[in-house]
Amino acid sequence: QLSNRLEAVANLVPQDSFLADIGSDHAYLPAHLILNNQITGAIAGEVVKGPYESAQKLVTDLLLTDKIDVRLGDGLEVIKPYDDVSAITICGMGGTLIRDILERGKNKKCLTRKELLILQPNVGSHVLRRWLVENDYLIQDEKILRENDKTYEIIVAKESDKKVKLTESEELFGPILMKESSDVFKVKWQFELEQYERVMNQLSQSKTSQDEKIAQINHQCDLIKEVLA
Ligand code: SAM
């Protein structure tokens, strides 16, 4: 049984993909997708020995060793040119870490750019959106959900010839998420707004000048108020 978060990611993986799940931990996601006949095969990549061994154990216990290849290595380096990966999932990490994995993968030519990217940053999704746009990816889909008092965003991106720039708001909120403006989205940003306002109050009471920081936070608050209006 997958978490709602990973279930939402699984629903975005196209039928008959060959998947590379990077930072796979227990390999729950590829195992679920294979058991549901949704993918033809997978690589489960892990950089840390403990999770790598957990993934190996699950795959062996479920008799899936012919379908899921568990590999130890940093980020996209576990993908080899002959693998013919059609989709990559990188989930449950910060946006900056996911961006760095993609950037290193690009520089080491592990990313062919033909793969569909399904990314689930826990925080800092704007960092990831910026990287995607700078690298000529088009954001095709986005999801937002809440589980165990946490909000999760999922971004699906594909290489594109079209040069699509994002506005500052689209980068921060997600071009699709802000258009949909779901209840989960509104609750998340209302909460963020309250947090920013609290910080701003504290800064305005400070004895040293905090004008620059206050101006920055004020700007963030204006963007949030606009998207919630
Ligand atoms: N993807 C799973 C999920 O969403 O539930 C596991 C998330 S877990 C919090 C993050 C995993 O990413 C850890 O097992 C960690 O070892 C792995 N990881 C972190 N940096 C990595 C990298 N550069 N390459 C491969 N795996 C990495």
Boltz pocket constraint, residues with backbone or C-beta under 6 A from the ligand:
constraints:
  - pocket:
      binder: B
      contacts: [[A, 6], [A, 22], [A, 23], [A, 24], [A, 25], [A, 26], [A, 45], [A, 46], [A, 47], [A, 48], [A, 51], [A, 73], [A, 74], [A, 75], [A, 76], [A, 90], [A, 91], [A, 92], [A, 93], [A, 101]]
      max_distance: 6.0
